[in-house]
Amino acid sequence: MKKVLTYLAIVLIAAANALNYELFVFPNSFAPSGLNGLCTMFQYLTGVSMGYLSLLLNLPLAIAVYCKVSKSNRSAVRFEIITEHPERLRQTITEQLHHSATVVPGRGIYAGRQTNVIICVVNRTQEHALAELIRRTPGTFAIVDQVSDVVGRFVRISGSGKEEQPIFDDGDGTGIE
C-alpha cells in the first residue's frame, strides 16, 4: 500500500509540474531554474520540444541516481555492541536474524568492569531489527558504522558441515527468513 501511495504522489507531482509549465512558464516566455530552465531556453531558440530535451537530459541522471541508491541499499552496517548479556544477544542474532557475530572480551575504562563486545555485520534491511534488539537489552549499547565493502565468502554452514544459504542477501530482504 505504501508503494502505491508513493507512486500516486509521484504522478500527482508530475501532473502539477506539467500544469505549472502550461499555465505559467510557456505563456509568459520565461525559463525556470535548473536543467528544465536550460531546456526551456533551448526550446525558445530552436523550437525543439522542451519535454523531449528534458527527458533526454534527465533520463541518464535518473538512471545514475537509481544505480547509486540501489547499490547503497545492498550495503552493510557494522554494529559494535557493548553488553553485559552476550548470550541473550547471541541467541537472538543467530535465531532471528540468521547471522553470526564475533564476541570479544572487553574491559570498561571508567569502571574497569569486564564486559563483552559483539561485532556483527548485517544488511541494511536488518539494521532496524538489530537496533531494536539492542534497545530492549539492558546494559547494552552499540556503535553503528556504514560498511563500504565486505570481502570474503559469507555462507552459513550447517552442523553437518554443508553450506546452507548466503549470510548476506541482495539488499531486498529476500534472503532473510
Phi, psi and omega in degrees: 000323180296321179295320180298315179296322178298312180293324177296318177297320179297316180297316181295319179293319178297319179295318178296321179295317178296318178298320177302316180294317182292323184274327189240313188288302185294313181297330183262002177052047172235161184247132175287178180277169175084195182298320180295329175295316177297319179296321179295316178297320179296323178296318179297323183282320189248339184088356177291135184303129178299324181298314180294317181295319178298317178297316181299322181276323185279333182299312177298324177295317179297320179294318179298317179295317179300315179297319179295316181292318181293328176292320181292334177290340179269001181288165182249164179232134179258128174254127169252103188259124176257122188211155171263357185233063184294327182292318178299315180292319179303314182297315181291318180298316182283322185275323183264319181267348180057044178236167172250176179201171177242129178256127180240127177293144181219172177222128178291137181287319185293305183263346181073013181280149174291141177212183179230144175244121178255125177253122184221130177251124181232165175289158176302328181291341181255357184302314183296317181298317180290321178298320178296320178299317180295318179298327182277350184261116181296151178068028185224137170214169184217153170253129185243131180229146171290141175252120182282333181201147175236125184248137177130178180249100186259104176226157177274136178251127180285174179299334180273000177092007180266148177289138178257278180223158178298145177290317181263133175272188182273014179089358180254003178083359184286337180275003183256130178280000000 
